[in-house]
Amino acid sequence: MKAKIKITLKRGVLDPQGKAIEGALASLSFTGVDNVRQGKYIELEIDETDKTKAKAKVDAMCQKLLANTVIENYEVDLV
Amino acid sequence: MKAKIKITLKRGVLDPQGKAIEGALASLSFTGVDNVRQGKYIELEIDETDKTKAKAKVDAMCQKLLANTVIENYEVDLV
């Protein structure tokens, strides 16, 4: 089973990387772009056929290692 | 309109960051995890109501700035 994990900064947490991208886009004359936020995207294969068990395992991975839950949210898609 | 962009390394391109995550997961006793790949995830708001135009604009941004199309693929979702 494949897990696709999106890790994003929580609303209200400053995102200097996103701000830098926003500035770069403006300097390349892309106008009307706002609220740029950069996060992480992780794909992994997990040796588990049961969706519930796989979800629980990936949740544990996110909480223990992949995301910093103080400042980040994560979203898991299993395919 | 909100654009959600996933940027991933192309198949065959070495991903040391993914390998590091794989090693860290193994050392935390998460077994059965394979093929970890790390990419980038960017969210932005675009001042455009027409989906086709917005897609074209975001594609241009990806090709010019956000993704390195020699080694990376990108995927755009508009919501």
Backbone of each chain as nested JSON, in Angstrom:
{
  "chains": [
    {"id": "A", "residues": [
      {"number": 1, "name": "MET", "atoms": {"N": [0.839, -1.192, 0.0], "CA": [0.0, 0.0, 0.0], "C": [0.88, 1.25, 0.0]}},
      {"number": 2, "name": "LYS", "atoms": {"N": [0.468, 2.243, -0.774], "CA": [1.263, 3.466, -0.904], "C": [0.65, 4.571, -0.047]}},
      {"number": 3, "name": "ALA", "atoms": {"N": [1.471, 5.276, 0.702], "CA": [0.967, 6.388, 1.508], "C": [1.53, 7.69, 0.959]}},
      {"number": 4, "name": "LYS", "atoms": {"N": [0.659, 8.671, 0.785], "CA": [1.076, 9.996, 0.334], "C": [0.786, 10.968, 1.465]}},
      {"number": 5, "name": "ILE", "atoms": {"N": [1.838, 11.581, 1.978], "CA": [1.7, 12.422, 3.169], "C": [2.03, 13.867, 2.833]}},
      {"number": 6, "name": "LYS", "atoms": {"N": [1.105, 14.752, 3.159], "CA": [1.353, 16.184, 2.971], "C": [1.541, 16.807, 4.335]}},
      {"number": 7, "name": "ILE", "atoms": {"N": [2.646, 17.497, 4.531], "CA": [2.908, 18.149, 5.816], "C": [2.953, 19.651, 5.581]}},
      {"number": 8, "name": "THR", "atoms": {"N": [2.072, 20.365, 6.241], "CA": [2.002, 21.814, 6.035], "C": [2.131, 22.541, 7.36]}},
      {"number": 9, "name": "LEU", "atoms": {"N": [2.627, 23.752, 7.301], "CA": [2.695, 24.57, 8.508], "C": [1.288, 24.968, 8.928]}},
      {"number": 10, "name": "LYS", "atoms": {"N": [1.057, 25.005, 10.235], "CA": [-0.256, 25.434, 10.721], "C": [-0.48, 26.896, 10.375]}},
      {"number": 11, "name": "ARG", "atoms": {"N": [-1.774, 27.24, 10.24], "CA": [-2.153, 28.619, 10.007], "C": [-1.6, 29.481, 11.146]}},
      {"number": 12, "name": "GLY", "atoms": {"N": [-0.986, 30.596, 10.804], "CA": [-0.467, 31.483, 11.841], "C": [1.024, 31.307, 12.073]}},
      {"number": 13, "name": "VAL", "atoms": {"N": [1.575, 30.172, 11.633], "CA": [3.018, 29.984, 11.767], "C": [3.697, 30.684, 10.584]}},
      {"number": 14, "name": "LEU", "atoms": {"N": [4.68, 31.49, 10.885], "CA": [5.379, 32.256, 9.851], "C": [6.06, 31.308, 8.858]}},
      {"number": 15, "name": "ASP", "atoms": {"N": [5.959, 31.615, 7.562], "CA": [6.543, 30.752, 6.54], "C": [7.468, 31.561, 5.628]}},
      {"number": 16, "name": "PRO", "atoms": {"N": [8.704, 31.758, 6.049], "CA": [9.623, 32.589, 5.266], "C": [9.907, 32.008, 3.875]}},
      {"number": 17, "name": "GLN", "atoms": {"N": [9.905, 30.68, 3.761], "CA": [10.149, 30.03, 2.472], "C": [9.017, 30.381, 1.492]}},
      {"number": 18, "name": "GLY", "atoms": {"N": [7.789, 30.325, 1.994], "CA": [6.639, 30.708, 1.181], "C": [6.715, 32.162, 0.759]}},
      {"number": 19, "name": "LYS", "atoms": {"N": [7.126, 33.017, 1.686], "CA": [7.265, 34.451, 1.391], "C": [8.306, 34.668, 0.304]}},
      {"number": 20, "name": "ALA", "atoms": {"N": [9.406, 33.906, 0.387], "CA": [10.474, 34.032, -0.61], "C": [9.961, 33.63, -1.985]}},
      {"number": 21, "name": "ILE", "atoms": {"N": [9.18, 32.548, -2.044], "CA": [8.606, 32.098, -3.317], "C": [7.668, 33.173, -3.861]}},
      {"number": 22, "name": "GLU", "atoms": {"N": [6.865, 33.755, -2.963], "CA": [5.92, 34.797, -3.37], "C": [6.677, 35.977, -3.985]}},
      {"number": 23, "name": "GLY", "atoms": {"N": [7.782, 36.355, -3.347], "CA": [8.586, 37.454, -3.869], "C": [9.205, 37.113, -5.211]}},
      {"number": 24, "name": "ALA", "atoms": {"N": [9.682, 35.881, -5.334], "CA": [10.314, 35.455, -6.589], "C": [9.297, 35.424, -7.723]}},
      {"number": 25, "name": "LEU", "atoms": {"N": [8.088, 34.943, -7.426], "CA": [7.039, 34.909, -8.453], "C": [6.693, 36.328, -8.899]}},
      {"number": 26, "name": "ALA", "atoms": {"N": [6.615, 37.25, -7.933], "CA": [6.301, 38.642, -8.275], "C": [7.394, 39.223, -9.167]}},
      {"number": 27, "name": "SER", "atoms": {"N": [8.658, 38.897, -8.858], "CA": [9.754, 39.452, -9.654], "C": [9.822, 38.816, -11.041]}},
      {"number": 28, "name": "LEU", "atoms": {"N": [9.162, 37.666, -11.221], "CA": [9.046, 37.062, -12.56], "C": [7.738, 37.503, -13.243]}},
      {"number": 29, "name": "SER", "atoms": {"N": [7.119, 38.537, -12.71], "CA": [5.856, 39.127, -13.208], "C": [4.659, 38.186, -13.178]}},
      {"number": 30, "name": "PHE", "atoms": {"N": [4.633, 37.261, -12.221], "CA": [3.394, 36.531, -11.99], "C": [2.602, 37.332, -10.966]}},
      {"number": 31, "name": "THR", "atoms": {"N": [1.536, 37.967, -11.425], "CA": [0.768, 38.804, -10.512], "C": [-0.453, 38.043, -9.991]}},
      {"number": 32, "name": "GLY", "atoms": {"N": [-1.078, 38.586, -8.968], "CA": [-2.301, 37.997, -8.428], "C": [-2.066, 36.712, -7.66]}},
      {"number": 33, "name": "VAL", "atoms": {"N": [-0.836, 36.511, -7.194], "CA": [-0.534, 35.313, -6.405], "C": [-0.406, 35.717, -4.94]}},
      {"number": 34, "name": "ASP", "atoms": {"N": [-1.047, 34.948, -4.084], "CA": [-1.103, 35.342, -2.688], "C": [-1.031, 34.109, -1.794]}},
      {"number": 35, "name": "ASN", "atoms": {"N": [-0.691, 34.349, -0.54], "CA": [-0.741, 33.27, 0.463], "C": [0.039, 32.019, 0.061]}},
      {"number": 36, "name": "VAL", "atoms": {"N": [1.266, 32.183, -0.387], "CA": [2.071, 31.03, -0.766], "C": [2.603, 30.366, 0.506]}},
      {"number": 37, "name": "ARG", "atoms": {"N": [2.393, 29.059, 0.613], "CA": [2.882, 28.319, 1.778], "C": [3.613, 27.081, 1.267]}},
      {"number": 38, "name": "GLN", "atoms": {"N": [4.805, 26.839, 1.787], "CA": [5.522, 25.636, 1.36], "C": [5.514, 24.59, 2.455]}},
      {"number": 39, "name": "GLY", "atoms": {"N": [5.271, 23.365, 2.045], "CA": [5.305, 22.261, 2.989], "C": [6.131, 21.121, 2.43]}},
      {"number": 40, "name": "LYS", "atoms": {"N": [5.981, 19.966, 3.047], "CA": [6.715, 18.79, 2.6], "C": [5.749, 17.754, 2.061]}},
      {"number": 41, "name": "TYR", "atoms": {"N": [6.241, 16.939, 1.164], "CA": [5.425, 15.877, 0.6], "C": [6.24, 14.601, 0.647]}},
      {"number": 42, "name": "ILE", "atoms": {"N": [5.706, 13.584, 1.281], "CA": [6.451, 12.33, 1.412], "C": [5.609, 11.173, 0.865]}},
      {"number": 43, "name": "GLU", "atoms": {"N": [6.233, 10.358, 0.04], "CA": [5.58, 9.143, -0.453], "C": [6.324, 7.947, 0.097]}},
      {"number": 44, "name": "LEU", "atoms": {"N": [5.593, 6.94, 0.513], "CA": [6.271, 5.734, 0.956], "C": [5.404, 4.515, 0.698]}},
      {"number": 45, "name": "GLU", "atoms": {"N": [6.063, 3.363, 0.6], "CA": [5.318, 2.12, 0.451], "C": [5.341, 1.392, 1.772]}},
      {"number": 46, "name": "ILE", "atoms": {"N": [4.16, 0.929, 2.183], "CA": [4.067, 0.268, 3.468], "C": [3.542, -1.149, 3.24]}},
      {"number": 47, "name": "ASP", "atoms": {"N": [4.192, -2.075, 3.934], "CA": [3.927, -3.492, 3.747], "C": [2.733, -3.898, 4.61]}},
      {"number": 48, "name": "GLU", "atoms": {"N": [1.552, -3.483, 4.209], "CA": [0.338, -3.663, 5.021], "C": [-0.841, -3.629, 4.059]}},
      {"number": 49, "name": "THR", "atoms": {"N": [-1.728, -4.614, 4.138], "CA": [-2.851, -4.625, 3.198], "C": [-4.115, -4.035, 3.803]}},
      {"number": 50, "name": "ASP", "atoms": {"N": [-4.184, -4.01, 5.129], "CA": [-5.369, -3.48, 5.792], "C": [-5.265, -1.956, 5.907]}},
      {"number": 51, "name": "LYS", "atoms": {"N": [-6.268, -1.242, 5.369], "CA": [-6.212, 0.217, 5.301], "C": [-6.171, 0.853, 6.696]}},
      {"number": 52, "name": "THR", "atoms": {"N": [-6.979, 0.326, 7.616], "CA": [-7.039, 0.894, 8.969], "C": [-5.691, 0.756, 9.679]}},
      {"number": 53, "name": "LYS", "atoms": {"N": [-5.099, -0.441, 9.549], "CA": [-3.798, -0.674, 10.191], "C": [-2.727, 0.212, 9.567]}},
      {"number": 54, "name": "ALA", "atoms": {"N": [-2.775, 0.324, 8.232], "CA": [-1.785, 1.146, 7.531], "C": [-1.905, 2.598, 7.973]}},
      {"number": 55, "name": "LYS", "atoms": {"N": [-3.146, 3.077, 8.081], "CA": [-3.393, 4.465, 8.493], "C": [-2.827, 4.702, 9.892]}},
      {"number": 56, "name": "ALA", "atoms": {"N": [-3.077, 3.755, 10.799], "CA": [-2.59, 3.889, 12.168], "C": [-1.064, 3.939, 12.199]}},
      {"number": 57, "name": "LYS", "atoms": {"N": [-0.441, 3.104, 11.367], "CA": [1.021, 3.046, 11.321], "C": [1.596, 4.363, 10.779]}},
      {"number": 58, "name": "VAL", "atoms": {"N": [0.987, 4.858, 9.707], "CA": [1.488, 6.102, 9.11], "C": [1.255, 7.279, 10.058]}},
      {"number": 59, "name": "ASP", "atoms": {"N": [0.105, 7.276, 10.761], "CA": [-0.151, 8.324, 11.749], "C": [0.939, 8.335, 12.818]}},
      {"number": 60, "name": "ALA", "atoms": {"N": [1.303, 7.147, 13.283], "CA": [2.356, 7.045, 14.303], "C": [3.673, 7.581, 13.771]}},
      {"number": 61, "name": "MET", "atoms": {"N": [3.988, 7.239, 12.51], "CA": [5.233, 7.733, 11.889], "C": [5.236, 9.252, 11.838]}},
      {"number": 62, "name": "CYS", "atoms": {"N": [4.092, 9.834, 11.455], "CA": [4.001, 11.289, 11.342], "C": [4.213, 11.93, 12.704]}},
      {"number": 63, "name": "GLN", "atoms": {"N": [3.56, 11.362, 13.721], "CA": [3.65, 11.985, 15.031], "C": [5.025, 11.827, 15.663]}},
      {"number": 64, "name": "LYS", "atoms": {"N": [5.677, 10.684, 15.377], "CA": [6.973, 10.447, 16.014], "C": [8.142, 11.05, 15.253]}},
      {"number": 65, "name": "LEU", "atoms": {"N": [8.02, 11.14, 13.931], "CA": [9.194, 11.555, 13.167], "C": [8.915, 12.585, 12.076]}},
      {"number": 66, "name": "LEU", "atoms": {"N": [7.907, 12.307, 11.242], "CA": [7.814, 13.071, 10.0], "C": [7.347, 14.511, 10.187]}},
      {"number": 67, "name": "ALA", "atoms": {"N": [6.364, 14.709, 11.067], "CA": [5.849, 16.067, 11.251], "C": [6.153, 16.556, 12.663]}},
      {"number": 68, "name": "ASN", "atoms": {"N": [6.332, 17.845, 12.785], "CA": [6.435, 18.465, 14.099], "C": [5.041, 18.986, 14.428]}},
      {"number": 69, "name": "THR", "atoms": {"N": [4.306, 18.212, 15.218], "CA": [2.875, 18.511, 15.389], "C": [2.611, 19.791, 16.181]}},
      {"number": 70, "name": "VAL", "atoms": {"N": [3.665, 20.373, 16.747], "CA": [3.464, 21.66, 17.415], "C": [3.173, 22.746, 16.376]}},
      {"number": 71, "name": "ILE", "atoms": {"N": [3.887, 22.703, 15.258], "CA": [3.716, 23.762, 14.26], "C": [3.214, 23.247, 12.907]}},
      {"number": 72, "name": "GLU", "atoms": {"N": [3.1, 21.925, 12.774], "CA": [2.715, 21.402, 11.462], "C": [1.468, 20.512, 11.522]}},
      {"number": 73, "name": "ASN", "atoms": {"N": [0.691, 20.546, 10.45], "CA": [-0.412, 19.598, 10.246], "C": [0.019, 18.569, 9.227]}},
      {"number": 74, "name": "TYR", "atoms": {"N": [-0.571, 17.384, 9.302], "CA": [-0.29, 16.421, 8.249], "C": [-1.577, 15.787, 7.756]}},
      {"number": 75, "name": "GLU", "atoms": {"N": [-1.519, 15.304, 6.535], "CA": [-2.684, 14.714, 5.885], "C": [-2.186, 13.454, 5.18]}},
      {"number": 76, "name": "VAL", "atoms": {"N": [-2.862, 12.334, 5.392], "CA": [-2.406, 11.069, 4.813], "C": [-3.424, 10.563, 3.79]}},
      {"number": 77, "name": "ASP", "atoms": {"N": [-2.947, 10.205, 2.617], "CA": [-3.783, 9.543, 1.607], "C": [-3.216, 8.157, 1.372]}},
      {"number": 78, "name": "LEU", "atoms": {"N": [-4.056, 7.145, 1.449], "CA": [-3.574, 5.786, 1.172], "C": [-4.124, 5.333, -0.173]}},
      {"number": 79, "name": "VAL", "atoms": {"N": [-3.254, 4.815, -1.017], "CA": [-3.739, 4.304, -2.312], "C": [-3.188, 2.908, -2.567]}}
    ]},
    {"id": "B", "residues": [
      {"number": 1, "name": "MET", "atoms": {"N": [-8.975, 31.291, -6.477], "CA": [-8.78, 29.862, -6.678], "C": [-7.482, 29.403, -5.992]}},
      {"number": 2, "name": "LYS", "atoms": {"N": [-7.555, 28.228, -5.368], "CA": [-6.397, 27.727, -4.633], "C": [-5.684, 26.655, -5.461]}},
      {"number": 3, "name": "ALA", "atoms": {"N": [-4.376, 26.743, -5.539], "CA": [-3.61, 25.724, -6.257], "C": [-2.772, 24.935, -5.259]}},
      {"number": 4, "name": "LYS", "atoms": {"N": [-2.832, 23.609, -5.389], "CA": [-2.019, 22.737, -4.544], "C": [-1.042, 22.013, -5.454]}},
      {"number": 5, "name": "ILE", "atoms": {"N": [0.237, 22.242, -5.243], "CA": [1.253, 21.732, -6.159], "C": [2.142, 20.727, -5.437]}},
      {"number": 6, "name": "LYS", "atoms": {"N": [2.249, 19.54, -6.023], "CA": [3.162, 18.528, -5.472], "C": [4.341, 18.414, -6.404]}},
      {"number": 7, "name": "ILE", "atoms": {"N": [5.542, 18.553, -5.878], "CA": [6.738, 18.438, -6.704], "C": [7.538, 17.239, -6.21]}},
      {"number": 8, "name": "THR", "atoms": {"N": [7.757, 16.284, -7.086], "CA": [8.461, 15.062, -6.67], "C": [9.656, 14.817, -7.588]}},
      {"number": 9, "name": "LEU", "atoms": {"N": [10.639, 14.145, -7.06], "CA": [11.79, 13.767, -7.88], "C": [11.361, 12.704, -8.882]}},
      {"number": 10, "name": "LYS", "atoms": {"N": [11.904, 12.778, -10.085], "CA": [11.585, 11.76, -11.083], "C": [12.134, 10.405, -10.65]}},
      {"number": 11, "name": "ARG", "atoms": {"N": [11.465, 9.357, -11.133], "CA": [11.937, 7.996, -10.876], "C": [13.367, 7.857, -11.394]}},
      {"number": 12, "name": "GLY", "atoms": {"N": [14.231, 7.293, -10.596], "CA": [15.607, 7.098, -11.037], "C": [16.566, 8.156, -10.502]}},
      {"number": 13, "name": "VAL", "atoms": {"N": [16.001, 9.278, -10.044], "CA": [16.856, 10.31, -9.451], "C": [17.077, 9.941, -7.982]}},
      {"number": 14, "name": "LEU", "atoms": {"N": [18.329, 9.949, -7.576], "CA": [18.68, 9.561, -6.205], "C": [18.038, 10.516, -5.194]}},
      {"number": 15, "name": "ASP", "atoms": {"N": [17.485, 9.97, -4.114], "CA": [16.823, 10.801, -3.121], "C": [17.414, 10.544, -1.733]}},
      {"number": 16, "name": "PRO", "atoms": {"N": [18.518, 11.193, -1.401], "CA": [19.183, 10.942, -0.121], "C": [18.313, 11.309, 1.083]}},
      {"number": 17, "name": "GLN", "atoms": {"N": [17.464, 12.33, 0.921], "CA": [16.589, 12.735, 2.013], "C": [15.571, 11.618, 2.319]}},
      {"number": 18, "name": "GLY", "atoms": {"N": [15.023, 11.033, 1.253], "CA": [14.115, 9.902, 1.424], "C": [14.807, 8.733, 2.094]}},
      {"number": 19, "name": "LYS", "atoms": {"N": [16.049, 8.468, 1.682], "CA": [16.818, 7.361, 2.277], "C": [17.052, 7.615, 3.756]}},
      {"number": 20, "name": "ALA", "atoms": {"N": [17.326, 8.873, 4.111], "CA": [17.553, 9.218, 5.517], "C": [16.29, 8.975, 6.335]}},
      {"number": 21, "name": "ILE", "atoms": {"N": [15.137, 9.365, 5.78], "CA": [13.865, 9.139, 6.476], "C": [13.637, 7.638, 6.656]}},
      {"number": 22, "name": "GLU", "atoms": {"N": [13.925, 6.868, 5.601], "CA": [13.751, 5.42, 5.663], "C": [14.607, 4.831, 6.789]}},
      {"number": 23, "name": "GLY", "atoms": {"N": [15.836, 5.296, 6.88], "CA": [16.734, 4.819, 7.933], "C": [16.232, 5.199, 9.314]}},
      {"number": 24, "name": "ALA", "atoms": {"N": [15.733, 6.434, 9.436], "CA": [15.248, 6.914, 10.733], "C": [14.007, 6.125, 11.162]}},
      {"number": 25, "name": "LEU", "atoms": {"N": [13.125, 5.832, 10.195], "CA": [11.925, 5.05, 10.513], "C": [12.316, 3.652, 10.982]}},
      {"number": 26, "name": "ALA", "atoms": {"N": [13.307, 3.064, 10.297], "CA": [13.766, 1.725, 10.687], "C": [14.332, 1.75, 12.099]}},
      {"number": 27, "name": "SER", "atoms": {"N": [15.078, 2.809, 12.426], "CA": [15.688, 2.865, 13.755], "C": [14.64, 3.145, 14.832]}},
      {"number": 28, "name": "LEU", "atoms": {"N": [13.459, 3.629, 14.435], "CA": [12.35, 3.784, 15.388], "C": [11.446, 2.545, 15.381]}},
      {"number": 29, "name": "SER", "atoms": {"N": [11.943, 1.469, 14.807], "CA": [11.254, 0.177, 14.698], "C": [9.972, 0.202, 13.874]}},
      {"number": 30, "name": "PHE", "atoms": {"N": [9.891, 1.094, 12.892], "CA": [8.806, 0.976, 11.924], "C": [9.314, 0.078, 10.801]}},
      {"number": 31, "name": "THR", "atoms": {"N": [8.785, -1.135, 10.755], "CA": [9.273, -2.077, 9.747], "C": [8.338, -2.106, 8.543]}},
      {"number": 32, "name": "GLY", "atoms": {"N": [8.787, -2.709, 7.471], "CA": [7.952, -2.867, 6.286], "C": [7.725, -1.587, 5.519]}},
      {"number": 33, "name": "VAL", "atoms": {"N": [8.614, -0.616, 5.722], "CA": [8.491, 0.64, 4.993], "C": [9.556, 0.676, 3.898]}},
      {"number": 34, "name": "ASP", "atoms": {"N": [9.143, 1.059, 2.716], "CA": [10.051, 0.976, 1.576], "C": [9.828, 2.154, 0.636]}},
      {"number": 35, "name": "ASN", "atoms": {"N": [10.811, 2.401, -0.199], "CA": [10.652, 3.411, -1.26], "C": [10.204, 4.778, -0.761]}},
      {"number": 36, "name": "VAL", "atoms": {"N": [10.834, 5.284, 0.282], "CA": [10.462, 6.602, 0.788], "C": [11.042, 7.677, -0.13]}},
      {"number": 37, "name": "ARG", "atoms": {"N": [10.208, 8.596, -0.569], "CA": [10.657, 9.688, -1.436], "C": [10.135, 10.986, -0.86]}},
      {"number": 38, "name": "GLN", "atoms": {"N": [10.994, 11.969, -0.74], "CA": [10.524, 13.26, -0.24], "C": [10.454, 14.283, -1.359]}},
      {"number": 39, "name": "GLY", "atoms": {"N": [9.368, 15.024, -1.364], "CA": [9.212, 16.095, -2.336], "C": [8.769, 17.365, -1.661]}},
      {"number": 40, "name": "LYS", "atoms": {"N": [8.315, 18.306, -2.472], "CA": [7.863, 19.583, -1.932], "C": [6.368, 19.723, -2.172]}},
      {"number": 41, "name": "TYR", "atoms": {"N": [5.733, 20.502, -1.319], "CA": [4.312, 20.741, -1.45], "C": [4.083, 22.237, -1.311]}},
      {"number": 42, "name": "ILE", "atoms": {"N": [3.479, 22.831, -2.303], "CA": [3.263, 24.283, -2.272], "C": [1.778, 24.587, -2.455]}},
      {"number": 43, "name": "GLU", "atoms": {"N": [1.263, 25.434, -1.592], "CA": [-0.11, 25.91, -1.741], "C": [-0.072, 27.394, -2.04]}},
      {"number": 44, "name": "LEU", "atoms": {"N": [-0.904, 27.832, -2.964], "CA": [-0.977, 29.273, -3.202], "C": [-2.371, 29.66, -3.664]}},
      {"number": 45, "name": "GLU", "atoms": {"N": [-2.686, 30.936, -3.466], "CA": [-3.969, 31.44, -3.948], "C": [-3.712, 32.274, -5.181]}},
      {"number": 46, "name": "ILE", "atoms": {"N": [-4.51, 32.017, -6.208], "CA": [-4.3, 32.713, -7.462], "C": [-5.577, 33.478, -7.804]}},
      {"number": 47, "name": "ASP", "atoms": {"N": [-5.384, 34.705, -8.219], "CA": [-6.477, 35.629, -8.47], "C": [-7.015, 35.389, -9.882]}},
      {"number": 48, "name": "GLU", "atoms": {"N": [-7.73, 34.31, -10.056], "CA": [-8.179, 33.88, -11.39], "C": [-9.387, 32.973, -11.179]}},
      {"number": 49, "name": "THR", "atoms": {"N": [-10.472, 33.231, -11.881], "CA": [-11.665, 32.402, -11.67], "C": [-11.798, 31.306, -12.723]}},
      {"number": 50, "name": "ASP", "atoms": {"N": [-11.152, 31.501, -13.859], "CA": [-11.237, 30.511, -14.933], "C": [-10.21, 29.4, -14.703]}},
      {"number": 51, "name": "LYS", "atoms": {"N": [-10.686, 28.151, -14.623], "CA": [-9.823, 27.026, -14.26], "C": [-8.703, 26.815, -15.296]}},
      {"number": 52, "name": "THR", "atoms": {"N": [-9.055, 26.928, -16.576], "CA": [-8.068, 26.696, -17.641], "C": [-6.946, 27.739, -17.577]}},
      {"number": 53, "name": "LYS", "atoms": {"N": [-7.345, 29.0, -17.382], "CA": [-6.337, 30.06, -17.295], "C": [-5.464, 29.89, -16.058]}},
      {"number": 54, "name": "ALA", "atoms": {"N": [-6.117, 29.536, -14.94], "CA": [-5.371, 29.352, -13.696], "C": [-4.358, 28.213, -13.859]}},
      {"number": 55, "name": "LYS", "atoms": {"N": [-4.798, 27.109, -14.494], "CA": [-3.921, 25.955, -14.702], "C": [-2.714, 26.373, -15.545]}},
      {"number": 56, "name": "ALA", "atoms": {"N": [-2.953, 27.137, -16.607], "CA": [-1.871, 27.58, -17.49], "C": [-0.874, 28.443, -16.726]}},
      {"number": 57, "name": "LYS", "atoms": {"N": [-1.408, 29.308, -15.861], "CA": [-0.548, 30.208, -15.093], "C": [0.314, 29.416, -14.098]}},
      {"number": 58, "name": "VAL", "atoms": {"N": [-0.328, 28.46, -13.408], "CA": [0.41, 27.672, -12.416], "C": [1.447, 26.781, -13.115]}},
      {"number": 59, "name": "ASP", "atoms": {"N": [1.086, 26.24, -14.291], "CA": [2.055, 25.448, -15.067], "C": [3.291, 26.284, -15.4]}},
      {"number": 60, "name": "ALA", "atoms": {"N": [3.045, 27.52, -15.828], "CA": [4.167, 28.408, -16.162], "C": [5.037, 28.668, -14.936]}},
      {"number": 61, "name": "MET", "atoms": {"N": [4.385, 28.89, -13.786], "CA": [5.149, 29.117, -12.544], "C": [6.022, 27.923, -12.208]}},
      {"number": 62, "name": "CYS", "atoms": {"N": [5.441, 26.719, -12.359], "CA": [6.194, 25.501, -12.041], "C": [7.399, 25.372, -12.958]}},
      {"number": 63, "name": "GLN", "atoms": {"N": [7.169, 25.618, -14.252], "CA": [8.263, 25.434, -15.207], "C": [9.354, 26.483, -15.057]}},
      {"number": 64, "name": "LYS", "atoms": {"N": [8.943, 27.707, -14.689], "CA": [9.947, 28.772, -14.603], "C": [10.634, 28.845, -13.259]}},
      {"number": 65, "name": "LEU", "atoms": {"N": [9.936, 28.471, -12.197], "CA": [10.524, 28.694, -10.877], "C": [10.404, 27.515, -9.916]}},
      {"number": 66, "name": "LEU", "atoms": {"N": [9.189, 26.983, -9.782], "CA": [8.953, 26.095, -8.64], "C": [9.605, 24.719, -8.776]}},
      {"number": 67, "name": "ALA", "atoms": {"N": [9.564, 24.163, -9.985], "CA": [10.132, 22.823, -10.156], "C": [11.335, 22.881, -11.088]}},
      {"number": 68, "name": "ASN", "atoms": {"N": [12.28, 22.002, -10.864], "CA": [13.38, 21.821, -11.803], "C": [12.984, 20.642, -12.692]}},
      {"number": 69, "name": "THR", "atoms": {"N": [12.467, 20.956, -13.879], "CA": [11.84, 19.906, -14.693], "C": [12.839, 18.895, -15.272]}},
      {"number": 70, "name": "VAL", "atoms": {"N": [14.117, 19.155, -15.089], "CA": [15.104, 18.15, -15.509], "C": [15.031, 16.935, -14.584]}},
      {"number": 71, "name": "ILE", "atoms": {"N": [14.878, 17.191, -13.303], "CA": [14.876, 16.079, -12.348], "C": [13.572, 15.925, -11.565]}},
      {"number": 72, "name": "GLU", "atoms": {"N": [12.646, 16.867, -11.744], "CA": [11.424, 16.813, -10.945], "C": [10.157, 16.791, -11.793]}},
      {"number": 73, "name": "ASN", "atoms": {"N": [9.139, 16.111, -11.289], "CA": [7.79, 16.172, -11.861], "C": [6.936, 17.046, -10.969]}},
      {"number": 74, "name": "TYR", "atoms": {"N": [5.912, 17.636, -11.544], "CA": [4.965, 18.36, -10.695], "C": [3.535, 17.999, -11.062]}},
      {"number": 75, "name": "GLU", "atoms": {"N": [2.659, 18.191, -10.093], "CA": [1.249, 17.846, -10.243], "C": [0.457, 19.001, -9.636]}},
      {"number": 76, "name": "VAL", "atoms": {"N": [-0.515, 19.516, -10.381], "CA": [-1.277, 20.67, -9.897], "C": [-2.737, 20.281, -9.655]}},
      {"number": 77, "name": "ASP", "atoms": {"N": [-3.247, 20.614, -8.489], "CA": [-4.682, 20.461, -8.193], "C": [-5.265, 21.839, -7.956]}},
      {"number": 78, "name": "LEU", "atoms": {"N": [-6.333, 22.141, -8.649], "CA": [-6.987, 23.44, -8.414], "C": [-8.285, 23.215, -7.661]}},
      {"number": 79, "name": "VAL", "atoms": {"N": [-8.484, 23.979, -6.584], "CA": [-9.753, 23.846, -5.842], "C": [-10.374, 25.221, -5.6]}}
    ]}
  ]
}
